[in-house]
């Protein structure tokens, strides 16, 4: 680790040579010293030997008066170093230095042969030894080792820091003794060192980053008594930021009897198809617990064995099959001597469930989906292609039986890869990954239960991916700084509902970045955005649209306000709705609205509302069976290699073969695409611009029965 990345390679080489020289041999004259140093020009090596009877966990180094500042440092493996705002170097290790052991640090300073002050501390933060070493002088003349009970020359205190705006929290919020906790703080002085304390007992050392954020882990002592405790982050001047939390007592596992009765812990007794069922308990250490599930008639339907660990604990989890029949299950647990019987119920626990007819389709197939949902409100459907672009949306009315079904027609030229299907009803969502031309990949998908939250609420993020996948999570605040980092493990069903306590989140728009292997996805959520924004301006980029065309909406209002967009067909039926927010300049854009392929001809309305304020824009949809056959592409600006071109036609014969031929700038046939028209005489083909294509103007000729239509596109 280097403080100054501009340090010359020559100095680095010298530091490494000195490091190696000291490691090869130690002169006998220094055998009894606690610290000794070697220097060359502005590079020094200082070695500390633990001559005490306790372990050394921390070494702090600061320069003497008029000796400049540290420029860079290097540590041995297993040690980490930080530089505080006051210029103090703090070295810590996860494996403390035992009596008789030594450690070396390489240091570069602004002046050569500096006077180095140092102090060592034990694992509890107690001071062990303080001394001073002058590089370039004999150790017996320059070493001033001060025992703990000897009066010391006071060191000038570092400049005081201000912790008034600092705050931190503990995750989990209600820990038990023995738990490992995460400490997340913000607003602390940048690049500073802090002791993390519990009731004034040191647990660990943390350092703030350049933005004043603190992130660390610590473990609550197992012998800590149940009750309210005080956590604190204390700086080197003794200033503290405290947090009072009540901890609960964990189960005492220090001693486990050799004989242990079978115990099944209380848990949920209601599960839905597709849910992950988890059960745990106690039994004789090293034994096993057999688990048997039977249906209401007594027929055995599931068997498993859970191994008991050395502490007498056991646990087991399994996924309820998505097609499991609803009803009662009898679960038997036995260790060969005792048997415990419990009853669970398989019932509908989610308001919405969607099942595809297949998890893999071929280009040209129609994707079919069936499911169940609550009859109290409609279901919104979104489908995203492999590059994350929304290509289909619909609002489905649930019939009186609670069943829904829908489909999506692919073409021979549809992009192969993993498609994401999201069905939403109220705050519940169902997320599916479907493969086209290949099996769906192990990517992650995420969706918030809503867009805007109050700071008193808890945001719920549904994450879906491979079973048991470990997903890294990063939350970025409105100032583009890291707010929270975490690791999330998905369940056996590949799903996790991750909750974010928004207490302390200031108003604004936040981003969440999720990573798993090579897969990465980003989602946004807002905290405290207002409605009732005042004047709203809204417009579409053009006034006439064909069937299947995408629509780009642009608008403005006051900065950071929430706006609801709704699209209605000529009969007044709601076709699509979505919430958006304005940016810091009060502008917004939305490109996921699309005219359905079987849309009604006439005047369509898109309305934007925020509280009592609203604005609307009207567009005309053309392209019925009575209209002349036309063909068009999705934009008038030039395309580039790798772009996806949407070729849309309307007004031709229904359910017929469509042949689309493309001619290059010289008039030669370049490509031919085939598809079928819908029952309303429309069609859509997606074509990817090759990387080797020549620039220029290309002509597209579509033939449907006896009808022909032409359009052009430009490649640059």
C-alpha positions as CSV (number, residue, x, y, z in Angstrom):
1,X,0.0,0.0,0.0
2,X,1.4,3.4,-0.9
3,X,0.4,6.9,0.2
4,X,2.1,8.6,-2.7
5,X,1.7,6.8,-6.0
6,X,4.4,9.0,-7.6
7,X,7.3,7.6,-5.5
8,X,10.1,6.7,-7.9
9,X,10.8,3.1,-8.8
10,X,14.4,3.7,-7.6
11,X,13.2,4.5,-4.0
12,X,10.9,1.5,-4.1
13,X,13.8,-0.8,-5.2
14,X,16.0,0.6,-2.4
15,X,13.2,-0.1,0.1
16,X,12.8,-3.6,-1.0
17,X,16.6,-4.2,-0.9
18,X,16.8,-2.8,2.6
19,X,13.8,-5.0,3.6
20,X,15.6,-8.1,2.3
21,X,19.0,-7.1,3.9
22,X,17.4,-6.7,7.3
23,X,15.5,-10.0,6.9
24,X,18.7,-11.9,6.0
25,X,20.7,-11.0,9.2
26,X,20.3,-9.2,12.5
27,X,23.5,-7.9,14.2
28,X,24.0,-9.3,17.7
29,X,24.4,-5.8,19.1
30,X,20.6,-5.3,18.7
31,X,19.5,-8.7,20.1
32,X,18.0,-7.2,23.3
33,X,16.5,-4.0,21.8
34,X,12.7,-3.4,21.2
35,X,13.2,-1.4,18.0
36,X,16.0,-0.8,15.6
37,X,16.3,1.0,12.3
38,X,18.3,1.1,9.1
39,X,18.2,3.9,6.5
40,X,19.3,4.8,3.0
41,X,18.7,8.4,1.9
42,X,14.9,8.9,2.6
43,X,14.0,5.2,2.9
44,X,14.1,3.5,6.3
45,X,13.4,0.0,7.7
46,X,12.4,-0.3,11.3
47,X,12.1,-3.6,13.1
48,X,10.1,-4.2,16.3
49,X,10.8,-7.2,18.6
50,X,8.2,-8.2,21.2
51,X,10.2,-8.5,24.4
52,X,7.0,-8.3,26.5
53,X,5.0,-11.2,27.9
54,X,1.8,-10.3,26.0
55,X,1.0,-10.1,22.3
56,X,1.4,-6.9,20.3
57,X,-1.6,-6.1,18.1
58,X,-0.9,-2.5,17.0
59,X,2.2,-0.4,16.3
60,X,1.8,3.4,15.9
61,X,4.6,5.5,14.4
62,X,5.0,9.3,14.2
63,X,7.8,11.5,13.2
64,X,9.8,13.8,15.4
65,X,9.7,17.6,15.1
66,X,11.0,19.2,11.9
67,X,11.4,15.8,10.2
68,X,8.6,16.3,7.6
69,X,5.9,13.8,6.8
70,X,5.6,10.2,5.7
71,X,5.5,9.7,1.9
72,X,4.8,6.0,1.7
73,X,5.1,2.7,3.7
74,X,5.2,-1.0,3.2
75,X,4.2,-3.8,5.6
76,X,5.0,-7.5,6.0
77,X,2.4,-10.0,5.0
78,X,-0.5,-10.2,7.5
79,X,-0.1,-6.6,8.6
80,X,-2.1,-3.6,7.3
81,X,-1.3,0.0,7.6
82,X,-3.3,3.3,7.5
83,X,-2.3,7.0,7.8
84,X,-4.5,9.1,10.0
85,X,-5.4,12.7,9.3
86,X,-2.8,13.8,11.9
87,X,0.0,12.0,10.1
88,X,0.1,9.0,12.3
89,X,1.0,5.6,10.8
90,X,-1.1,2.8,12.4
91,X,-0.1,-0.8,11.7
92,X,-2.4,-3.7,12.8
93,X,-2.5,-7.4,12.3
94,X,-5.1,-10.1,12.5
95,X,-2.4,-12.4,14.0
96,X,-0.8,-10.5,17.0
97,X,2.9,-10.5,17.4
98,X,3.8,-13.1,20.1
99,X,6.6,-12.7,22.7
100,X,10.0,-13.1,21.0
101,X,8.7,-12.5,17.5
102,X,9.7,-9.6,15.2
103,X,8.1,-7.5,12.5
104,X,9.6,-5.0,10.0
105,X,8.1,-2.0,8.3
106,X,9.5,0.0,5.3
107,X,9.0,3.8,5.4
108,X,9.8,6.6,3.1
109,X,9.9,10.2,4.5
110,X,10.4,13.7,3.2
111,X,13.8,13.9,4.9
112,X,16.6,11.4,5.4
113,X,17.5,9.6,8.7
114,X,14.4,10.8,10.6
115,X,13.7,10.5,14.3
116,X,10.8,8.0,14.6
117,X,8.6,7.9,17.7
118,X,6.6,4.7,18.2
119,X,4.2,3.0,20.6
120,X,3.0,-0.6,20.8
121,X,-0.4,-1.8,22.1
122,X,-1.8,-5.1,23.0
123,X,-5.0,-6.8,21.7
124,X,-7.2,-4.8,24.1
125,X,-5.7,-1.5,23.1
126,X,-3.6,-1.1,26.2
127,X,-0.3,0.6,25.8
128,X,2.8,-1.6,26.2
129,X,5.9,0.3,25.3
130,X,6.8,3.7,23.9
131,X,10.2,4.6,22.4
132,X,12.1,6.7,19.9
133,X,14.6,5.5,17.2
134,X,16.8,7.9,15.2
135,X,17.7,6.3,11.9
136,X,21.4,6.4,11.0
137,X,22.7,6.5,14.6
138,X,23.8,3.5,16.7
139,X,20.8,1.8,18.3
140,X,22.3,1.9,21.9
141,X,22.7,5.7,21.6
142,X,19.3,6.5,20.0
143,X,16.9,3.9,21.4
144,X,14.9,5.5,24.3
145,X,12.6,2.7,25.3
146,X,10.2,3.7,28.0
147,X,8.6,1.1,30.2
148,X,4.9,1.3,30.9
149,X,5.5,2.5,34.5
150,X,8.1,5.2,33.7
151,X,7.0,8.8,33.3
152,X,7.2,9.8,29.7
153,X,7.8,13.0,27.9
154,X,4.3,14.1,26.7
155,X,3.8,14.0,23.0
156,X,2.0,17.0,21.5
157,X,-1.6,16.1,21.0
158,X,-3.0,15.8,17.5
159,X,-5.4,18.4,16.3
160,X,-8.9,17.7,17.7
161,X,-11.5,16.2,15.5
162,X,-15.2,16.9,15.3
163,X,-17.6,14.0,15.6
164,X,-20.8,16.0,15.9
165,X,-22.1,15.0,12.4
166,X,-20.8,11.4,12.7
167,X,-23.2,8.5,13.2
168,X,-23.0,4.7,13.0
169,X,-25.2,1.7,13.2
170,X,-24.9,-2.0,14.0
171,X,-26.1,-4.8,11.7
172,X,-28.0,-6.8,12.9
173,X,-29.9,-4.2,15.0
174,X,-30.6,-6.8,17.8
175,X,-27.5,-8.9,18.1
176,X,-26.8,-11.7,20.6
177,X,-23.7,-12.3,22.6
178,X,-21.2,-14.2,20.4
179,X,-22.6,-12.7,17.2
180,X,-20.4,-11.2,14.5
181,X,-21.7,-7.8,13.7
182,X,-21.1,-5.2,11.0
183,X,-20.4,-1.6,11.9
184,X,-21.5,1.0,9.3
185,X,-20.7,4.7,9.9
186,X,-20.7,8.0,8.0
187,X,-19.7,11.6,8.7
188,X,-16.5,10.8,10.5
189,X,-13.2,12.6,9.9
190,X,-11.6,11.2,6.7
191,X,-8.7,8.8,6.9
192,X,-8.8,8.5,10.7
193,X,-8.2,5.7,13.1
194,X,-10.9,4.6,15.6
195,X,-11.2,2.1,18.4
196,X,-14.4,0.2,18.4
197,X,-15.6,-0.4,22.0
198,X,-18.3,-2.2,23.9
199,X,-18.8,-0.8,27.4
200,X,-15.3,0.7,27.1
201,X,-13.8,-2.7,26.3
202,X,-11.9,-2.6,22.9
203,X,-13.2,-5.0,20.3
204,X,-11.3,-3.9,17.2
205,X,-9.6,-1.1,15.3
206,X,-11.3,0.6,12.3
207,X,-10.3,3.4,9.9
208,X,-12.5,5.8,8.0
209,X,-12.0,6.2,4.2
210,X,-11.4,9.4,2.3
211,X,-15.1,10.2,2.4
212,X,-15.4,9.7,6.2
213,X,-17.2,6.4,5.9
214,X,-16.5,3.6,8.4
215,X,-17.1,-0.1,7.6
216,X,-15.9,-3.0,9.7
217,X,-16.7,-6.2,11.4
218,X,-16.4,-7.3,15.1
219,X,-17.6,-10.1,17.3
220,X,-19.5,-9.6,20.6
221,X,-17.9,-11.5,23.4
222,X,-19.8,-14.7,24.2
223,X,-19.6,-14.0,27.9
224,X,-21.2,-10.6,27.5
225,X,-24.2,-10.4,29.8
226,X,-27.7,-10.0,28.3
227,X,-28.9,-6.4,28.6
228,X,-28.2,-2.9,27.3
229,X,-24.6,-2.1,26.3
230,X,-22.9,0.9,24.9
231,X,-21.0,0.6,21.6
232,X,-18.6,3.4,20.8
233,X,-16.2,4.6,18.1
234,X,-13.4,6.5,19.8
235,X,-10.7,8.5,18.1
236,X,-7.1,8.9,19.2
237,X,-8.0,11.9,21.3
238,X,-10.6,10.0,23.2
239,X,-13.6,11.6,21.6
240,X,-16.5,9.1,21.2
241,X,-19.6,8.5,19.1
242,X,-21.8,6.1,21.1
243,X,-24.8,3.9,20.4
244,X,-26.8,2.2,23.1
245,X,-28.3,-1.2,22.1
246,X,-29.8,-4.1,24.0
247,X,-28.3,-7.4,23.3
248,X,-30.0,-10.7,24.0
249,X,-28.4,-13.9,25.4
250,X,-27.4,-16.6,23.0
251,X,-27.7,-20.2,23.8
252,X,-24.8,-21.4,26.0
253,X,-22.9,-23.8,23.9
254,X,-19.7,-23.9,25.9
255,X,-20.5,-27.3,27.2
256,X,-22.7,-29.8,25.5
257,X,-23.8,-32.9,27.3
258,X,-22.8,-36.2,25.7
259,X,-26.5,-37.2,25.7
260,X,-29.0,-34.8,24.3
261,X,-32.7,-35.2,23.8
262,X,-34.1,-34.6,20.3
263,X,-35.4,-31.1,20.0
264,X,-37.2,-29.5,17.0
265,X,-37.2,-25.7,17.2
266,X,-40.5,-23.9,16.6
267,X,-40.8,-22.5,13.1
268,X,-43.2,-21.6,10.4
269,X,-45.9,-24.2,9.7
270,X,-47.3,-22.5,6.5
271,X,-45.4,-22.7,3.2
272,X,-46.3,-22.0,-0.4
273,X,-45.2,-23.9,-3.5
274,X,-41.7,-22.8,-4.4
275,X,-40.9,-21.6,-0.9
276,X,-37.7,-22.6,1.0
277,X,-38.6,-24.6,4.1
278,X,-36.0,-24.5,7.0
279,X,-36.0,-26.5,10.2
280,X,-33.4,-26.8,13.0
281,X,-33.0,-28.3,16.5
282,X,-30.8,-30.2,18.9
283,X,-29.7,-33.8,19.3
284,X,-26.8,-35.9,20.4
285,X,-23.5,-34.6,19.0
286,X,-22.3,-36.6,16.1
287,X,-25.6,-38.4,15.5
288,X,-28.1,-37.9,12.7
289,X,-31.8,-36.9,12.5
290,X,-34.0,-38.6,9.9
291,X,-36.8,-36.5,8.4
292,X,-39.8,-38.0,6.7
293,X,-42.7,-36.1,5.1
294,X,-46.1,-37.7,4.4
295,X,-49.3,-36.4,2.8
296,X,-52.7,-36.4,4.5
297,X,-53.3,-40.0,3.4
298,X,-50.0,-41.2,5.0
299,X,-48.1,-41.7,1.7
300,X,-44.4,-41.0,2.1
301,X,-43.4,-38.1,-0.3
302,X,-40.0,-36.9,1.0
303,X,-37.0,-38.2,3.0
304,X,-33.8,-36.6,4.2
305,X,-31.1,-37.0,6.9
306,X,-29.6,-34.0,8.9
307,X,-26.2,-34.5,10.5
308,X,-25.8,-33.2,14.1
309,X,-22.6,-31.2,14.7
310,X,-20.2,-31.4,17.6
311,X,-22.3,-28.8,19.5
312,X,-25.5,-30.9,19.2
313,X,-27.0,-28.6,16.6
314,X,-28.7,-29.7,13.3
315,X,-30.6,-28.0,10.5
316,X,-32.1,-28.8,7.2
317,X,-33.7,-26.9,4.3
318,X,-35.5,-27.8,1.2
319,X,-37.6,-26.2,-1.6
320,X,-41.3,-27.0,-1.8
321,X,-41.9,-28.1,-5.4
322,X,-43.6,-25.3,-7.5
323,X,-46.2,-27.8,-8.5
324,X,-46.8,-29.2,-5.0
325,X,-50.5,-29.9,-4.2
326,X,-52.0,-27.7,-1.6
327,X,-52.9,-29.3,1.7
328,X,-51.6,-30.8,5.0
329,X,-48.2,-32.6,5.4
330,X,-47.1,-34.7,8.4
331,X,-43.4,-34.3,9.2
332,X,-41.6,-36.9,11.4
333,X,-38.2,-36.3,13.0
334,X,-36.4,-39.2,14.7
335,X,-32.9,-39.9,16.1
336,X,-33.6,-43.7,16.4
337,X,-34.8,-43.3,20.0
338,X,-37.3,-40.5,20.0
339,X,-39.8,-39.4,17.3
340,X,-41.3,-35.9,17.1
341,X,-44.2,-35.2,14.7
342,X,-45.2,-31.8,13.4
343,X,-47.9,-30.7,10.9
344,X,-47.4,-28.1,8.2
345,X,-49.7,-26.6,5.6
346,X,-48.9,-26.1,1.9
347,X,-51.1,-23.1,0.8
348,X,-50.9,-20.0,-1.4
349,X,-48.6,-17.6,0.5
350,X,-48.0,-15.2,-2.5
351,X,-50.6,-13.3,-4.3
352,X,-49.0,-14.0,-7.7
353,X,-47.3,-17.0,-9.3
354,X,-46.3,-17.4,-12.9
355,X,-45.2,-20.6,-14.7
356,X,-43.7,-20.8,-18.2
357,X,-44.7,-23.6,-20.5
358,X,-40.9,-24.1,-21.0
359,X,-37.7,-22.5,-19.7
360,X,-36.2,-22.6,-23.2
361,X,-37.7,-21.6,-26.5
362,X,-36.3,-21.4,-30.1
363,X,-36.4,-18.3,-32.2
364,X,-39.9,-18.1,-33.8
365,X,-41.6,-19.8,-30.9
366,X,-44.3,-18.2,-28.9
367,X,-43.5,-17.9,-25.2
368,X,-46.5,-19.0,-23.1
369,X,-47.1,-18.3,-19.4
370,X,-49.9,-19.3,-17.0
371,X,-50.4,-18.3,-13.4
372,X,-52.6,-17.3,-10.5
373,X,-53.1,-14.0,-8.9
374,X,-55.4,-12.1,-6.6
375,X,-58.7,-11.0,-8.2
376,X,-58.6,-7.6,-6.5
377,X,-56.2,-5.8,-8.8
378,X,-54.6,-6.1,-12.3
379,X,-51.2,-7.7,-13.0
380,X,-48.4,-5.8,-14.8
381,X,-46.2,-7.8,-17.1
382,X,-42.7,-6.7,-18.4
383,X,-40.3,-8.7,-20.6
384,X,-36.7,-7.6,-21.0
385,X,-34.4,-8.9,-23.8
386,X,-30.8,-10.2,-23.2
387,X,-29.3,-6.6,-23.3
388,X,-31.8,-5.5,-20.6
389,X,-34.1,-3.5,-22.9
390,X,-37.8,-3.7,-22.2
391,X,-39.5,-5.2,-25.3
392,X,-43.0,-6.1,-24.0
393,X,-45.4,-4.8,-21.4
394,X,-49.0,-5.4,-20.7
395,X,-51.6,-4.9,-17.9
396,X,-53.7,-8.1,-17.4
397,X,-57.1,-8.2,-15.7
398,X,-57.5,-11.2,-13.4
399,X,-60.7,-13.2,-14.0
400,X,-63.0,-14.4,-11.2
401,X,-61.1,-17.8,-11.0
402,X,-57.8,-16.0,-10.2
403,X,-56.0,-17.3,-13.3
404,X,-54.0,-15.4,-15.8
405,X,-52.2,-16.3,-19.1
406,X,-50.3,-14.4,-21.6
407,X,-47.7,-14.9,-24.4
408,X,-44.9,-13.3,-26.3
409,X,-44.2,-14.0,-30.0
410,X,-40.5,-14.3,-30.9
411,X,-39.2,-14.1,-34.5
412,X,-36.5,-16.0,-36.4
413,X,-34.3,-12.9,-35.9
414,X,-34.9,-12.4,-32.2
415,X,-31.8,-12.1,-30.2
416,X,-30.7,-15.3,-28.5
417,X,-30.0,-15.3,-24.8
418,X,-31.7,-14.9,-21.5
419,X,-35.0,-13.0,-21.3
420,X,-36.4,-11.7,-18.0
421,X,-40.1,-11.8,-17.3
422,X,-41.4,-9.7,-14.4
423,X,-45.0,-10.0,-13.2
424,X,-46.1,-7.5,-10.5
425,X,-49.3,-7.2,-8.5
426,X,-49.3,-4.6,-5.7
427,X,-46.1,-5.2,-3.7
428,X,-45.6,-8.8,-4.8
429,X,-43.4,-9.8,-7.8
430,X,-42.6,-12.9,-9.7
431,X,-39.4,-13.0,-11.7
432,X,-38.6,-15.6,-14.3
433,X,-35.5,-16.2,-16.5
434,X,-36.3,-17.7,-19.9
435,X,-33.8,-18.9,-22.5
436,X,-34.2,-18.2,-26.3
437,X,-32.0,-20.5,-28.5
438,X,-30.1,-21.5,-25.4
439,X,-30.6,-22.4,-21.7
440,X,-31.1,-19.4,-19.4
441,X,-27.8,-18.2,-18.0
442,X,-27.0,-17.9,-14.3
443,X,-27.5,-14.2,-14.1
444,X,-29.1,-12.2,-11.3
445,X,-32.3,-10.2,-11.5
446,X,-33.6,-7.7,-9.0
447,X,-36.7,-5.5,-8.4
448,X,-37.8,-3.2,-5.7
449,X,-41.4,-3.4,-4.4
450,X,-41.8,0.3,-5.3
451,X,-39.9,3.3,-6.5
452,X,-40.2,5.9,-3.7
453,X,-40.1,5.4,0.1
454,X,-40.4,7.4,3.2
455,X,-37.3,7.4,5.5
456,X,-39.4,5.6,8.1
457,X,-40.1,2.7,5.8
458,X,-38.1,-0.4,4.9
459,X,-37.3,-1.0,1.2
460,X,-37.7,-4.6,0.0
461,X,-35.5,-5.7,-2.9
462,X,-36.4,-9.1,-4.5
463,X,-33.2,-10.8,-5.8
464,X,-33.4,-13.9,-8.0
465,X,-30.5,-16.0,-9.4
466,X,-28.8,-19.3,-9.0
467,X,-29.5,-21.3,-5.9
468,X,-27.3,-20.5,-2.9
469,X,-25.4,-17.8,-4.9
470,X,-23.4,-15.3,-2.9
471,X,-24.3,-11.9,-4.4
472,X,-22.3,-8.7,-3.5
473,X,-24.5,-5.6,-2.9
474,X,-23.5,-1.9,-3.0
475,X,-25.7,1.0,-2.3
476,X,-24.6,4.4,-3.8
477,X,-26.1,7.6,-2.3
478,X,-27.3,10.7,-4.2
479,X,-23.7,12.1,-3.9
480,X,-22.3,9.1,-5.7
481,X,-20.7,7.8,-2.5
482,X,-20.8,4.3,-1.1
483,X,-23.6,4.1,1.4
484,X,-23.6,0.4,2.2
485,X,-21.8,-2.8,1.1
486,X,-23.1,-6.3,1.9
487,X,-23.1,-9.9,0.8
488,X,-26.4,-11.7,0.2
489,X,-26.8,-15.4,-0.1
490,X,-29.8,-16.6,-2.1
491,X,-31.9,-19.5,-0.9
492,X,-32.3,-22.9,-2.4
493,X,-35.0,-21.5,-4.6
494,X,-32.6,-18.9,-5.9
495,X,-34.5,-16.1,-4.3
496,X,-34.0,-13.5,-1.5
497,X,-36.1,-10.7,-0.2
498,X,-33.4,-8.2,1.0
499,X,-34.7,-5.5,3.3
500,X,-33.1,-2.0,3.7
501,X,-33.8,0.0,6.8
502,X,-34.0,3.6,5.5
503,X,-33.6,5.3,8.8
504,X,-31.0,7.9,8.3
505,X,-31.2,7.9,4.5
506,X,-31.5,11.5,3.3
507,X,-33.9,12.5,0.5
508,X,-32.7,11.7,-3.0
509,X,-32.2,8.9,-5.6
510,X,-30.1,5.9,-4.6
511,X,-28.5,3.2,-6.8
512,X,-28.1,-0.5,-5.9
513,X,-25.4,-2.5,-7.8
514,X,-25.5,-6.3,-7.5
515,X,-22.7,-8.6,-8.7
516,X,-22.5,-12.3,-9.1
517,X,-19.6,-13.8,-11.1
518,X,-19.7,-12.0,-14.5
519,X,-23.3,-10.9,-14.0
520,X,-24.1,-7.4,-12.8
521,X,-27.4,-5.5,-12.5
522,X,-28.3,-2.0,-11.3
523,X,-31.6,-0.8,-9.8
524,X,-32.7,2.6,-8.4
525,X,-34.9,3.6,-5.6
526,X,-35.8,7.0,-4.1
527,X,-36.3,8.3,-0.5
528,X,-38.5,11.2,0.4
529,X,-39.4,12.4,-3.1
530,X,-42.4,14.7,-3.0
531,X,-45.5,15.0,-5.2
532,X,-47.6,18.0,-6.0
533,X,-44.6,19.4,-7.9
534,X,-46.2,22.4,-9.7
535,X,-46.3,22.7,-13.4
536,X,-45.5,19.5,-15.5
537,X,-44.5,19.5,-19.1
538,X,-44.8,16.3,-21.1
539,X,-44.4,15.5,-24.8
540,X,-43.7,12.5,-27.1
541,X,-40.9,12.8,-29.6
542,X,-43.3,12.4,-32.5
543,X,-47.1,12.6,-33.1
544,X,-47.8,9.5,-35.2
545,X,-46.9,5.8,-34.3
546,X,-47.3,2.5,-36.0
547,X,-48.3,-0.7,-34.3
548,X,-45.5,-2.1,-32.2
549,X,-43.5,1.1,-32.2
550,X,-41.6,2.3,-29.1
551,X,-42.4,5.7,-27.7
552,X,-39.9,8.1,-26.1
553,X,-41.4,10.6,-23.6
554,X,-39.7,13.7,-22.4
555,X,-40.8,16.1,-19.7
556,X,-39.9,18.4,-16.9
557,X,-41.1,19.7,-13.5
558,X,-39.4,20.7,-10.3
559,X,-36.2,18.8,-9.3
560,X,-36.4,15.5,-7.5
561,X,-40.2,15.0,-7.6
562,X,-42.2,11.8,-8.3
563,X,-44.4,11.6,-11.5
564,X,-46.8,8.9,-12.5
565,X,-47.1,8.2,-16.2
566,X,-50.1,6.4,-17.7
567,X,-51.0,5.5,-21.3
568,X,-54.6,5.1,-22.5
569,X,-56.0,3.8,-25.8
570,X,-58.8,5.5,-27.7
571,X,-61.5,3.8,-25.6
572,X,-60.0,5.0,-22.4
573,X,-58.5,1.7,-21.3
574,X,-55.3,1.9,-19.3
575,X,-52.5,0.2,-21.3
576,X,-49.4,1.0,-19.3
577,X,-48.3,2.9,-16.2
578,X,-45.0,3.7,-14.6
579,X,-43.5,6.0,-11.9
580,X,-40.5,8.1,-12.8
581,X,-38.7,10.9,-11.0
582,X,-37.1,14.2,-12.2
583,X,-33.4,14.7,-11.9
584,X,-31.5,17.5,-10.2
585,X,-32.4,19.8,-13.1
586,X,-36.1,18.8,-13.1
587,X,-36.0,16.8,-16.3
588,X,-37.1,13.2,-17.0
589,X,-37.3,10.8,-19.9
590,X,-39.0,7.4,-20.3
591,X,-38.4,5.0,-23.2
592,X,-40.2,1.9,-22.1
593,X,-43.7,2.8,-23.4
594,X,-44.6,0.9,-26.6
595,X,-47.7,0.8,-28.8
596,X,-49.0,-2.8,-28.7
597,X,-48.9,-4.8,-31.9
598,X,-52.7,-5.2,-31.9
599,X,-53.4,-1.7,-30.8
600,X,-56.6,0.2,-31.7
601,X,-56.3,2.9,-34.3
602,X,-57.0,6.4,-33.2
603,X,-55.9,9.0,-30.7
604,X,-53.9,7.8,-27.7
605,X,-53.3,9.8,-24.5
606,X,-50.2,9.7,-22.2
607,X,-50.9,11.5,-18.9
608,X,-48.3,12.6,-16.3
609,X,-49.5,13.4,-12.7
610,X,-47.9,14.5,-9.5
611,X,-50.3,15.2,-6.7
612,X,-53.0,17.6,-8.0
613,X,-50.8,18.6,-11.0
614,X,-51.0,16.9,-14.4
615,X,-50.1,17.2,-18.0
616,X,-50.9,15.1,-21.0
617,X,-49.8,14.6,-24.6
618,X,-51.8,12.9,-27.5
619,X,-50.4,10.8,-30.3
620,X,-52.1,9.1,-33.2
621,X,-51.8,5.4,-33.8
622,X,-52.1,4.2,-37.4
623,X,-51.7,0.9,-39.1
624,X,-55.0,-1.0,-39.3
625,X,-55.8,-3.7,-41.8
626,X,-57.7,-1.1,-44.0
627,X,-54.7,1.1,-44.2
628,X,-52.1,0.8,-47.0
629,X,-49.3,-1.6,-46.3
630,X,-46.3,0.3,-44.7
631,X,-43.0,-0.6,-43.3
632,X,-40.7,1.5,-41.0
633,X,-37.7,1.3,-38.7
634,X,-37.6,2.4,-35.1
635,X,-35.5,5.6,-35.6
636,X,-34.5,8.1,-38.3
637,X,-31.0,8.7,-37.0
638,X,-28.1,6.5,-38.3
639,X,-27.3,3.1,-36.9
640,X,-23.9,1.7,-36.0
641,X,-22.5,-1.8,-36.0
642,X,-24.0,-3.8,-33.1
643,X,-27.2,-1.8,-32.9
644,X,-30.5,-3.6,-33.0
645,X,-32.9,-2.4,-35.7
646,X,-36.6,-2.8,-35.2
647,X,-38.4,-3.3,-38.6
648,X,-42.1,-2.8,-38.1
649,X,-44.9,-3.3,-40.7
650,X,-48.7,-2.7,-40.6
651,X,-51.7,-2.7,-42.9
652,X,-51.1,-5.9,-44.8
653,X,-52.9,-9.3,-44.9
654,X,-53.3,-11.1,-41.7
655,X,-51.4,-14.3,-40.8
656,X,-49.2,-14.5,-43.9
657,X,-45.5,-14.9,-44.6
658,X,-43.5,-11.6,-44.6
659,X,-40.3,-11.5,-46.6
660,X,-38.1,-8.5,-45.8
661,X,-35.1,-7.9,-48.2
662,X,-32.3,-5.5,-47.6
663,X,-30.3,-3.9,-50.4
664,X,-26.9,-2.2,-49.9
665,X,-25.9,1.3,-51.2
666,X,-24.9,-0.2,-54.6
667,X,-28.3,-1.9,-54.9
668,X,-27.1,-5.5,-54.3
669,X,-29.1,-7.8,-52.1
670,X,-27.5,-7.8,-48.7
671,X,-29.9,-9.8,-46.4
672,X,-33.3,-11.5,-46.3
673,X,-35.4,-12.0,-43.2
674,X,-38.7,-13.9,-42.9
675,X,-41.5,-13.8,-40.3
676,X,-45.4,-13.9,-40.1
677,X,-47.9,-11.2,-39.8
678,X,-50.4,-11.1,-36.9
679,X,-54.1,-11.4,-37.1
680,X,-54.3,-7.6,-37.6
681,X,-51.8,-7.6,-40.5
682,X,-48.8,-6.2,-38.6
683,X,-45.3,-7.7,-38.0
684,X,-42.0,-6.9,-36.3
685,X,-38.5,-8.1,-37.0
686,X,-35.3,-7.3,-35.0
687,X,-32.1,-7.2,-37.0
688,X,-28.6,-6.7,-35.5
689,X,-26.2,-4.5,-37.5
690,X,-23.1,-6.6,-38.3
691,X,-19.7,-5.4,-37.4
692,X,-18.4,-5.7,-40.9
693,X,-21.1,-3.8,-42.7
694,X,-20.2,-1.0,-45.1
695,X,-21.6,2.5,-44.2
696,X,-24.2,4.1,-46.3
697,X,-27.9,4.2,-47.1
698,X,-29.7,0.8,-47.2
699,X,-33.1,0.1,-48.7
700,X,-35.6,-2.3,-47.0
701,X,-38.4,-3.9,-49.1
702,X,-41.1,-5.8,-47.3
703,X,-43.4,-8.2,-49.3
704,X,-46.6,-9.6,-47.7
705,X,-48.8,-11.4,-50.2
706,X,-49.3,-9.1,-53.1
707,X,-48.4,-6.0,-51.1
708,X,-45.0,-4.3,-51.1
709,X,-43.6,-1.5,-48.9
710,X,-40.3,0.2,-48.7
711,X,-38.2,2.3,-46.3
712,X,-34.6,3.2,-45.8
713,X,-32.0,3.3,-43.0
714,X,-28.5,4.7,-42.7
715,X,-25.5,2.9,-41.4
716,X,-22.5,5.0,-40.2
